[in-house]
Amino acid sequence: METYSTEKGQIVIPDSLRRKYGIKIGTKIIVLDNGEEIVLRPVNEQYLMKLQGLLNGWGTLKI
Protein backbone atom coordinates (compact mmCIF):
# COMPACT_ATOMS: atom_id res chain seq x y z
CA MET A 1 0.00 0.00 0.00
CA GLU A 2 1.34 3.41 -0.89
CA THR A 3 0.34 6.91 0.13
CA TYR A 4 1.85 10.37 -0.27
CA SER A 5 2.34 13.25 2.12
CA THR A 6 1.00 16.74 1.49
CA GLU A 7 2.93 20.01 1.73
CA LYS A 8 1.93 20.13 5.41
CA GLY A 9 3.20 16.57 6.04
CA GLN A 10 -0.29 15.09 6.27
CA ILE A 11 -0.90 11.56 5.03
CA VAL A 12 -4.03 9.62 4.12
CA ILE A 13 -4.52 6.25 5.82
CA PRO A 14 -6.30 3.97 3.33
CA ASP A 15 -9.91 3.10 4.16
CA SER A 16 -9.19 -0.64 4.45
CA LEU A 17 -6.60 0.01 7.18
CA ARG A 18 -8.84 2.53 8.98
CA ARG A 19 -11.59 -0.11 9.14
CA LYS A 20 -9.18 -2.88 10.18
CA TYR A 21 -7.76 -0.85 13.08
CA GLY A 22 -10.97 0.93 14.14
CA ILE A 23 -9.78 4.42 13.19
CA LYS A 24 -12.72 6.82 13.07
CA ILE A 25 -13.03 10.60 12.92
CA GLY A 26 -11.33 12.00 16.02
CA THR A 27 -9.33 8.86 16.87
CA LYS A 28 -6.03 9.84 18.48
CA ILE A 29 -2.92 8.43 16.79
CA ILE A 30 0.38 7.89 18.60
CA VAL A 31 3.37 8.50 16.31
CA LEU A 32 6.44 6.50 17.35
CA ASP A 33 9.99 6.63 15.97
CA ASN A 34 11.76 3.36 16.71
CA GLY A 35 14.99 4.44 15.00
CA GLU A 36 14.33 2.59 11.76
CA GLU A 37 10.71 3.39 10.94
CA ILE A 38 7.72 5.49 11.90
CA VAL A 39 4.91 3.57 13.61
CA LEU A 40 1.35 4.91 13.80
CA ARG A 41 -0.67 3.45 16.65
CA PRO A 42 -4.36 4.34 17.04
CA VAL A 43 -5.56 4.95 20.59
CA ASN A 44 -8.86 3.10 20.41
CA GLU A 45 -10.68 0.44 22.43
CA GLN A 46 -8.46 -2.38 21.08
CA TYR A 47 -5.28 -0.50 22.05
CA LEU A 48 -6.59 0.38 25.52
CA MET A 49 -7.62 -3.25 26.19
CA LYS A 50 -4.14 -4.43 25.17
CA LEU A 51 -2.55 -1.78 27.39
CA GLN A 52 -4.78 -2.78 30.31
CA GLY A 53 -3.54 -6.38 29.97
CA LEU A 54 0.08 -5.22 30.13
CA LEU A 55 -0.54 -3.19 33.29
CA ASN A 56 -2.42 -5.89 35.25
CA GLY A 57 -0.50 -6.73 38.40
CA TRP A 58 1.69 -3.58 38.47
CA GLY A 59 0.07 -2.34 41.69
CA THR A 60 0.86 -5.54 43.63
CA LEU A 61 4.65 -5.18 43.88
CA LYS A 62 5.82 -6.11 47.39
CA ILE A 63 9.15 -4.90 48.74
N, CA, C and O atoms as a GROMACS GRO file, in nm:
protein
  252
    1MET      N    1   0.084  -0.116   0.000
    1MET     CA    2   0.000   0.000   0.000
    1MET      C    3   0.089   0.124   0.000
    1MET      O    4   0.190   0.128   0.070
    2GLU      N    5   0.053   0.219  -0.076
    2GLU     CA    6   0.134   0.341  -0.089
    2GLU      C    7   0.046   0.464  -0.069
    2GLU      O    8  -0.069   0.467  -0.110
    3THR      N    9   0.103   0.564  -0.006
    3THR     CA   10   0.034   0.691   0.012
    3THR      C   11   0.137   0.802   0.005
    3THR      O   12   0.257   0.776   0.015
    4TYR      N   13   0.094   0.923  -0.013
    4TYR     CA   14   0.185   1.037  -0.027
    4TYR      C   15   0.156   1.140   0.080
    4TYR      O   16   0.044   1.148   0.131
    5SER      N   17   0.257   1.218   0.115
    5SER     CA   18   0.234   1.325   0.212
    5SER      C   19   0.207   1.455   0.138
    5SER      O   20   0.250   1.475   0.025
    6THR      N   21   0.132   1.543   0.206
    6THR     CA   22   0.100   1.674   0.149
    6THR      C   23   0.211   1.772   0.185
    6THR      O   24   0.306   1.736   0.254
    7GLU      N   25   0.198   1.894   0.139
    7GLU     CA   26   0.293   2.001   0.173
    7GLU      C   27   0.306   2.018   0.324
    7GLU      O   28   0.413   2.050   0.375
    8LYS      N   29   0.195   1.997   0.395
    8LYS     CA   30   0.193   2.013   0.541
    8LYS      C   31   0.240   1.887   0.614
    8LYS      O   32   0.244   1.886   0.737
    9GLY      N   33   0.276   1.781   0.541
    9GLY     CA   34   0.320   1.658   0.604
    9GLY      C   35   0.206   1.564   0.642
    9GLY      O   36   0.228   1.464   0.711
   10GLN      N   37   0.086   1.595   0.597
   10GLN     CA   38  -0.029   1.509   0.627
   10GLN      C   39  -0.028   1.389   0.533
   10GLN      O   40   0.015   1.398   0.418
   11ILE      N   41  -0.077   1.275   0.586
   11ILE     CA   42  -0.090   1.156   0.503
   11ILE      C   43  -0.233   1.104   0.512
   11ILE      O   44  -0.306   1.135   0.605
   12VAL      N   45  -0.271   1.024   0.412
   12VAL     CA   46  -0.403   0.962   0.412
   12VAL      C   47  -0.383   0.814   0.445
   12VAL      O   48  -0.307   0.744   0.379
   13ILE      N   49  -0.453   0.767   0.549
   13ILE     CA   50  -0.452   0.625   0.582
   13ILE      C   51  -0.562   0.560   0.501
   13ILE      O   52  -0.678   0.599   0.513
   14PRO      N   53  -0.529   0.461   0.418
   14PRO     CA   54  -0.630   0.397   0.333
   14PRO      C   55  -0.750   0.344   0.413
   14PRO      O   56  -0.735   0.300   0.527
   15ASP      N   57  -0.866   0.350   0.352
   15ASP     CA   58  -0.991   0.310   0.416
   15ASP      C   59  -0.985   0.168   0.471
   15ASP      O   60  -1.035   0.143   0.581
   16SER      N   61  -0.925   0.075   0.398
   16SER     CA   62  -0.919  -0.064   0.445
   16SER      C   63  -0.842  -0.075   0.576
   16SER      O   64  -0.879  -0.154   0.663
   17LEU      N   65  -0.736   0.004   0.593
   17LEU     CA   66  -0.660   0.001   0.718
   17LEU      C   67  -0.735   0.074   0.829
   17LEU      O   68  -0.729   0.031   0.945
   18ARG      N   69  -0.805   0.183   0.796
   18ARG     CA   70  -0.884   0.253   0.898
   18ARG      C   71  -0.991   0.160   0.955
   18ARG      O   72  -1.014   0.157   1.076
   19ARG      N   73  -1.057   0.083   0.868
   19ARG     CA   74  -1.159  -0.011   0.914
   19ARG      C   75  -1.097  -0.123   0.997
   19ARG      O   76  -1.149  -0.159   1.102
   20LYS      N   77  -0.985  -0.177   0.950
   20LYS     CA   78  -0.918  -0.288   1.018
   20LYS      C   79  -0.877  -0.251   1.160
   20LYS      O   80  -0.888  -0.332   1.252
   21TYR      N   81  -0.828  -0.127   1.178
   21TYR     CA   82  -0.776  -0.085   1.308
   21TYR      C   83  -0.871   0.006   1.386
   21TYR      O   84  -0.831   0.065   1.486
   22GLY      N   85  -0.995   0.018   1.341
   22GLY     CA   86  -1.097   0.093   1.414
   22GLY      C   87  -1.069   0.241   1.424
   22GLY      O   88  -1.103   0.304   1.524
   23ILE      N   89  -1.008   0.299   1.320
   23ILE     CA   90  -0.978   0.442   1.319
   23ILE      C   91  -1.099   0.516   1.263
   23ILE      O   92  -1.139   0.496   1.148
   24LYS      N   93  -1.155   0.602   1.347
   24LYS     CA   94  -1.272   0.682   1.307
   24LYS      C   95  -1.236   0.829   1.319
   24LYS      O   96  -1.127   0.862   1.366
   25ILE      N   97  -1.326   0.917   1.278
   25ILE     CA   98  -1.303   1.060   1.291
   25ILE      C   99  -1.277   1.092   1.439
   25ILE      O  100  -1.355   1.054   1.525
   26GLY      N  101  -1.168   1.160   1.466
   26GLY     CA  102  -1.134   1.200   1.602
   26GLY      C  103  -1.047   1.101   1.678
   26GLY      O  104  -1.006   1.130   1.791
   27THR      N  105  -1.018   0.983   1.620
   27THR     CA  106  -0.933   0.886   1.687
   27THR      C  107  -0.793   0.944   1.704
   27THR      O  108  -0.735   0.994   1.607
   28LYS      N  109  -0.740   0.938   1.825
   28LYS     CA  110  -0.603   0.984   1.848
   28LYS      C  111  -0.506   0.881   1.792
   28LYS      O  112  -0.530   0.760   1.800
   29ILE      N  113  -0.395   0.929   1.736
   29ILE     CA  114  -0.292   0.843   1.679
   29ILE      C  115  -0.160   0.875   1.749
   29ILE      O  116  -0.119   0.991   1.753
   30ILE      N  117  -0.095   0.772   1.802
   30ILE     CA  118   0.038   0.789   1.860
   30ILE      C  119   0.138   0.768   1.747
   30ILE      O  120   0.129   0.670   1.674
   31VAL      N  121   0.233   0.860   1.733
   31VAL     CA  122   0.337   0.850   1.631
   31VAL      C  123   0.467   0.816   1.702
   31VAL      O  124   0.517   0.894   1.783
   32LEU      N  125   0.522   0.699   1.670
   32LEU     CA  126   0.644   0.650   1.735
   32LEU      C  127   0.758   0.645   1.634
   32LEU      O  128   0.736   0.612   1.517
   33ASP      N  129   0.878   0.676   1.678
   33ASP     CA  130   0.999   0.664   1.596
   33ASP      C  131   1.086   0.559   1.665
   33ASP      O  132   1.142   0.586   1.771
   34ASN      N  133   1.098   0.441   1.606
   34ASN     CA  134   1.176   0.336   1.671
   34ASN      C  135   1.320   0.331   1.619
   34ASN      O  136   1.391   0.233   1.641
   35GLY      N  137   1.362   0.436   1.549
   35GLY     CA  138   1.499   0.444   1.500
   35GLY      C  139   1.516   0.396   1.358
   35GLY      O  140   1.612   0.434   1.290
   36GLU      N  141   1.426   0.312   1.311
   36GLU     CA  142   1.433   0.260   1.176
   36GLU      C  143   1.307   0.289   1.094
   36GLU      O  144   1.311   0.288   0.971
   37GLU      N  145   1.197   0.316   1.164
   37GLU     CA  146   1.071   0.339   1.094
   37GLU      C  147   0.978   0.422   1.181
   37GLU      O  148   0.999   0.437   1.301
   38ILE      N  149   0.876   0.475   1.119
   38ILE     CA  150   0.772   0.549   1.190
   38ILE      C  151   0.655   0.453   1.209
   38ILE      O  152   0.612   0.387   1.114
   39VAL      N  153   0.604   0.446   1.330
   39VAL     CA  154   0.491   0.357   1.361
   39VAL      C  155   0.374   0.443   1.404
   39VAL      O  156   0.388   0.528   1.492
   40LEU      N  157   0.258   0.422   1.343
   40LEU     CA  158   0.135   0.491   1.380
   40LEU      C  159   0.050   0.394   1.459
   40LEU      O  160   0.020   0.285   1.412
   41ARG      N  161   0.012   0.433   1.581
   41ARG     CA  162  -0.067   0.345   1.665
   41ARG      C  163  -0.193   0.417   1.709
   41ARG      O  164  -0.186   0.515   1.782
   42PRO      N  165  -0.311   0.370   1.663
   42PRO     CA  166  -0.436   0.434   1.704
   42PRO      C  167  -0.466   0.408   1.851
   42PRO      O  168  -0.448   0.296   1.900
   43VAL      N  169  -0.513   0.510   1.921
   43VAL     CA  170  -0.556   0.495   2.060
   43VAL      C  171  -0.708   0.473   2.054
   43VAL      O  172  -0.786   0.568   2.055
   44ASN      N  173  -0.745   0.346   2.048
   44ASN     CA  174  -0.886   0.310   2.041
   44ASN      C  175  -0.913   0.200   2.144
   44ASN      O  176  -0.825   0.169   2.224
   45GLU      N  177  -1.031   0.143   2.143
   45GLU     CA  178  -1.068   0.044   2.243
   45GLU      C  179  -0.974  -0.077   2.240
   45GLU      O  180  -0.936  -0.128   2.345
   46GLN      N  181  -0.937  -0.123   2.120
   46GLN     CA  182  -0.846  -0.238   2.108
   46GLN      C  183  -0.712  -0.207   2.175
   46GLN      O  184  -0.659  -0.290   2.249
   47TYR      N  185  -0.657  -0.089   2.149
   47TYR     CA  186  -0.528  -0.050   2.205
   47TYR      C  187  -0.536  -0.040   2.357
   47TYR      O  188  -0.447  -0.087   2.427
   48LEU      N  189  -0.644   0.021   2.408
   48LEU     CA  190  -0.659   0.038   2.552
   48LEU      C  191  -0.675  -0.096   2.622
   48LEU      O  192  -0.624  -0.114   2.733
   49MET      N  193  -0.746  -0.192   2.560
   49MET     CA  194  -0.762  -0.325   2.619
   49MET      C  195  -0.626  -0.396   2.626
   49MET      O  196  -0.595  -0.462   2.725
   50LYS      N  197  -0.546  -0.382   2.520
   50LYS     CA  198  -0.414  -0.443   2.517
   50LYS      C  199  -0.325  -0.381   2.625
   50LYS      O  200  -0.250  -0.451   2.693
   51LEU      N  201  -0.333  -0.250   2.639
   51LEU     CA  202  -0.255  -0.178   2.739
   51LEU      C  203  -0.296  -0.219   2.880
   51LEU      O  204  -0.212  -0.235   2.968
   52GLN      N  205  -0.427  -0.237   2.901
   52GLN     CA  206  -0.478  -0.278   3.031
   52GLN      C  207  -0.420  -0.415   3.068
   52GLN      O  208  -0.385  -0.438   3.184
   53GLY      N  209  -0.411  -0.505   2.972
   53GLY     CA  210  -0.354  -0.638   2.997
   53GLY      C  211  -0.208  -0.631   3.038
   53GLY      O  212  -0.163  -0.709   3.122
   54LEU      N  213  -0.134  -0.537   2.979
   54LEU     CA  214   0.008  -0.522   3.013
   54LEU      C  215   0.027  -0.468   3.154
   54LEU      O  216   0.125  -0.500   3.221
   55LEU      N  217  -0.068  -0.384   3.200
   55LEU     CA  218  -0.054  -0.319   3.329
   55LEU      C  219  -0.111  -0.400   3.446
   55LEU      O  220  -0.088  -0.365   3.562
   56ASN      N  221  -0.184  -0.508   3.417
   56ASN     CA  222  -0.242  -0.589   3.525
   56ASN      C  223  -0.131  -0.640   3.616
   56ASN      O  224  -0.032  -0.696   3.568
   57GLY      N  225  -0.146  -0.623   3.744
   57GLY     CA  226  -0.050  -0.673   3.840
   57GLY      C  227   0.058  -0.573   3.880
   57GLY      O  228   0.134  -0.601   3.972
   58TRP      N  229   0.066  -0.457   3.815
   58TRP     CA  230   0.169  -0.358   3.847
   58TRP      C  231   0.152  -0.302   3.988
   58TRP      O  232   0.252  -0.267   4.052
   59GLY      N  233   0.031  -0.293   4.037
   59GLY     CA  234   0.007  -0.234   4.169
   59GLY      C  235   0.029  -0.330   4.284
   59GLY      O  236   0.007  -0.293   4.399
   60THR      N  237   0.072  -0.454   4.257
   60THR     CA  238   0.086  -0.554   4.363
   60THR      C  239   0.232  -0.584   4.397
   60THR      O  240   0.260  -0.686   4.459
   61LEU      N  241   0.322  -0.498   4.359
   61LEU     CA  242   0.465  -0.518   4.388
   61LEU      C  243   0.490  -0.508   4.538
   61LEU      O  244   0.455  -0.408   4.600
   62LYS      N  245   0.551  -0.611   4.595
   62LYS     CA  246   0.582  -0.611   4.739
   62LYS      C  247   0.732  -0.600   4.757
   62LYS      O  248   0.809  -0.669   4.690
   63ILE      N  249   0.772  -0.513   4.849
   63ILE     CA  250   0.915  -0.490   4.874
   63ILE      C  251   0.949  -0.540   5.013
   63ILE      O  252   1.065  -0.531   5.055
   0.00000   0.00000   0.00000
